[in-house]
C-alpha cells in the first residue's frame, strides 16, 4: 500500500449527498477530481480544460435553468 494522503476522521451532519441538496459540494468535488486526473497525467491539459468548461456550464444551468421549455443542455 502506498503513502496515505487522507484519512476520514469523522462525519458531521451525516446525510445523503445529492445534486439537489449539495450542488456546490458536488461541483467542487468533480472539479477537484478533474484537476487530480490532469496532475496524474490521465487527462491532457486540453481535455481537462474542456471538461472543466462543461462542468461550469452544467453548474450555471443548474443554478439558472433555461427559460425556454424543451431546450436541451
Secondary structure by P-SEA (a helix, b strand, c coil): ccccccccccccccccccccccaaaaaaaaaaaaaaaaaaccccaaaaaaaaaaaaaaaaaaacccccccccc
